[in-house]
C-alpha cells in the first residue's frame, strides 16, 4: 500500500523540534567542554604548586584560596559526597539490629544536645 504523504506543517514542526534538540545538545556539549577546561586549569594549577621544589609543606588553604574555582568545586564535591553517604546510610538502616540503631541514636543525641 502506498504511504500517505505527510502534511507540510507537520514536517516543519518535526524540523523545528529536531533543530531545538540539536541546539540543546550543542549547549550541553559547550557547557561540558567549559567545565572540562576549568577542571584542567585547576588541575594544572594544583600540580604546578605541588611540583614546586621550594614548597616544603602543602598548604591546602593556600591552594583553595589561590586556585580559581577550586574552593567552589571542592564545596560542591563535599556536598554531593555528603548526600551520597546519607543515601547509603538510609538504605542500610533496615538491615541493622535494634542494638545498632540504639547506638546510632545515642551517638546522634551526644552530638546534638
CNS distance restraints for C-alpha pairs under 8 A (distance, minus, plus):
assign (resid   6 and name CA) (resid  10 and name CA) 6.76 0.50 0.50
assign (resid   6 and name CA) (resid  11 and name CA) 6.93 0.50 0.50
assign (resid   7 and name CA) (resid  11 and name CA) 6.64 0.50 0.50
assign (resid   8 and name CA) (resid  12 and name CA) 6.28 0.50 0.50
assign (resid   9 and name CA) (resid  13 and name CA) 6.25 0.50 0.50
assign (resid  10 and name CA) (resid  14 and name CA) 6.13 0.50 0.50
assign (resid  11 and name CA) (resid  15 and name CA) 6.14 0.50 0.50
assign (resid  12 and name CA) (resid  16 and name CA) 6.12 0.50 0.50
assign (resid  13 and name CA) (resid  17 and name CA) 6.08 0.50 0.50
assign (resid  14 and name CA) (resid  18 and name CA) 6.10 0.50 0.50
assign (resid  15 and name CA) (resid  19 and name CA) 6.08 0.50 0.50
assign (resid  16 and name CA) (resid  20 and name CA) 6.11 0.50 0.50
assign (resid  17 and name CA) (resid  21 and name CA) 6.19 0.50 0.50
assign (resid  18 and name CA) (resid  22 and name CA) 6.16 0.50 0.50
assign (resid  19 and name CA) (resid  23 and name CA) 6.13 0.50 0.50
assign (resid  20 and name CA) (resid  24 and name CA) 6.18 0.50 0.50
assign (resid  21 and name CA) (resid  25 and name CA) 6.15 0.50 0.50
assign (resid  22 and name CA) (resid  26 and name CA) 6.15 0.50 0.50
assign (resid  23 and name CA) (resid  27 and name CA) 6.17 0.50 0.50
assign (resid  24 and name CA) (resid  28 and name CA) 6.17 0.50 0.50
assign (resid  25 and name CA) (resid  29 and name CA) 6.12 0.50 0.50
assign (resid  26 and name CA) (resid  30 and name CA) 6.08 0.50 0.50
assign (resid  27 and name CA) (resid  31 and name CA) 6.14 0.50 0.50
assign (resid  28 and name CA) (resid  32 and name CA) 6.13 0.50 0.50
assign (resid  29 and name CA) (resid  33 and name CA) 5.99 0.50 0.50
assign (resid  30 and name CA) (resid  34 and name CA) 6.05 0.50 0.50
assign (resid  31 and name CA) (resid  35 and name CA) 6.16 0.50 0.50
assign (resid  32 and name CA) (resid  36 and name CA) 6.11 0.50 0.50
assign (resid  33 and name CA) (resid  37 and name CA) 6.08 0.50 0.50
assign (resid  34 and name CA) (resid  38 and name CA) 6.17 0.50 0.50
assign (resid  35 and name CA) (resid  39 and name CA) 6.12 0.50 0.50
assign (resid  36 and name CA) (resid  40 and name CA) 6.04 0.50 0.50
assign (resid  37 and name CA) (resid  41 and name CA) 6.27 0.50 0.50
assign (resid  38 and name CA) (resid  42 and name CA) 6.25 0.50 0.50
assign (resid  38 and name CA) (resid  69 and name CA) 7.84 0.50 0.50
assign (resid  39 and name CA) (resid  43 and name CA) 6.06 0.50 0.50
assign (resid  40 and name CA) (resid  44 and name CA) 6.09 0.50 0.50
assign (resid  41 and name CA) (resid  45 and name CA) 6.23 0.50 0.50
assign (resid  42 and name CA) (resid  46 and name CA) 6.20 0.50 0.50
assign (resid  42 and name CA) (resid  67 and name CA) 6.27 0.50 0.50
assign (resid  42 and name CA) (resid  68 and name CA) 6.92 0.50 0.50
assign (resid  42 and name CA) (resid  69 and name CA) 7.31 0.50 0.50
assign (resid  42 and name CA) (resid  70 and name CA) 6.41 0.50 0.50
assign (resid  43 and name CA) (resid  47 and name CA) 6.03 0.50 0.50
assign (resid  44 and name CA) (resid  48 and name CA) 5.97 0.50 0.50
assign (resid  45 and name CA) (resid  49 and name CA) 6.25 0.50 0.50
assign (resid  45 and name CA) (resid  67 and name CA) 6.47 0.50 0.50
assign (resid  46 and name CA) (resid  50 and name CA) 6.15 0.50 0.50
assign (resid  46 and name CA) (resid  63 and name CA) 6.83 0.50 0.50
assign (resid  46 and name CA) (resid  67 and name CA) 7.38 0.50 0.50
assign (resid  47 and name CA) (resid  51 and name CA) 5.96 0.50 0.50
assign (resid  48 and name CA) (resid  52 and name CA) 6.35 0.50 0.50
assign (resid  49 and name CA) (resid  55 and name CA) 7.81 0.50 0.50
assign (resid  49 and name CA) (resid  63 and name CA) 7.85 0.50 0.50
assign (resid  50 and name CA) (resid  55 and name CA) 7.56 0.50 0.50
assign (resid  50 and name CA) (resid  58 and name CA) 7.33 0.50 0.50
assign (resid  59 and name CA) (resid  63 and name CA) 6.53 0.50 0.50
assign (resid  60 and name CA) (resid  64 and name CA) 6.20 0.50 0.50
assign (resid  61 and name CA) (resid  65 and name CA) 6.00 0.50 0.50
assign (resid  62 and name CA) (resid  66 and name CA) 5.89 0.50 0.50
assign (resid  63 and name CA) (resid  67 and name CA) 5.68 0.50 0.50
assign (resid  63 and name CA) (resid  70 and name CA) 7.83 0.50 0.50
assign (resid  64 and name CA) (resid  68 and name CA) 7.97 0.50 0.50
assign (resid  64 and name CA) (resid  70 and name CA) 5.63 0.50 0.50
assign (resid  64 and name CA) (resid  71 and name CA) 4.97 0.50 0.50
assign (resid  65 and name CA) (resid  70 and name CA) 7.91 0.50 0.50
assign (resid  65 and name CA) (resid  71 and name CA) 6.98 0.50 0.50
assign (resid  67 and name CA) (resid  71 and name CA) 7.74 0.50 0.50
assign (resid  69 and name CA) (resid  73 and name CA) 6.16 0.50 0.50
assign (resid  70 and name CA) (resid  74 and name CA) 5.97 0.50 0.50
assign (resid  71 and name CA) (resid  75 and name CA) 6.14 0.50 0.50
assign (resid  72 and name CA) (resid  76 and name CA) 6.16 0.50 0.50
assign (resid  73 and name CA) (resid  77 and name CA) 6.08 0.50 0.50
assign (resid  74 and name CA) (resid  78 and name CA) 6.14 0.50 0.50
assign (resid  75 and name CA) (resid  79 and name CA) 6.19 0.50 0.50
assign (resid  76 and name CA) (resid  80 and name CA) 6.25 0.50 0.50
assign (resid  77 and name CA) (resid  81 and name CA) 6.06 0.50 0.50
assign (resid  78 and name CA) (resid  82 and name CA) 6.02 0.50 0.50
assign (resid  79 and name CA) (resid  83 and name CA) 6.28 0.50 0.50
assign (resid  80 and name CA) (resid  84 and name CA) 6.27 0.50 0.50
assign (resid  81 and name CA) (resid  85 and name CA) 6.22 0.50 0.50
assign (resid  82 and name CA) (resid  86 and name CA) 6.14 0.50 0.50
assign (resid  83 and name CA) (resid  87 and name CA) 6.13 0.50 0.50
assign (resid  84 and name CA) (resid  88 and name CA) 6.23 0.50 0.50
assign (resid  85 and name CA) (resid  89 and name CA) 6.16 0.50 0.50
assign (resid  86 and name CA) (resid  90 and name CA) 6.17 0.50 0.50
assign (resid  87 and name CA) (resid  91 and name CA) 6.22 0.50 0.50
assign (resid  88 and name CA) (resid  92 and name CA) 6.23 0.50 0.50
assign (resid  89 and name CA) (resid  93 and name CA) 6.21 0.50 0.50
assign (resid  90 and name CA) (resid  94 and name CA) 7.92 0.50 0.50
assign (resid  92 and name CA) (resid  96 and name CA) 6.88 0.50 0.50
assign (resid  93 and name CA) (resid 101 and name CA) 7.61 0.50 0.50
assign (resid  96 and name CA) (resid 100 and name CA) 5.98 0.50 0.50
assign (resid  96 and name CA) (resid 101 and name CA) 6.50 0.50 0.50
assign (resid  97 and name CA) (resid 101 and name CA) 6.33 0.50 0.50
assign (resid  98 and name CA) (resid 102 and name CA) 6.15 0.50 0.50
assign (resid  99 and name CA) (resid 103 and name CA) 6.23 0.50 0.50
assign (resid 100 and name CA) (resid 104 and name CA) 6.26 0.50 0.50
assign (resid 101 and name CA) (resid 105 and name CA) 6.15 0.50 0.50
assign (resid 102 and name CA) (resid 106 and name CA) 6.11 0.50 0.50
assign (resid 103 and name CA) (resid 107 and name CA) 6.22 0.50 0.50
assign (resid 104 and name CA) (resid 108 and name CA) 6.22 0.50 0.50
assign (resid 105 and name CA) (resid 109 and name CA) 6.12 0.50 0.50
assign (resid 106 and name CA) (resid 110 and name CA) 6.21 0.50 0.50
assign (resid 107 and name CA) (resid 111 and name CA) 6.34 0.50 0.50
assign (resid 108 and name CA) (resid 112 and name CA) 6.17 0.50 0.50
assign (resid 109 and name CA) (resid 113 and name CA) 5.85 0.50 0.50
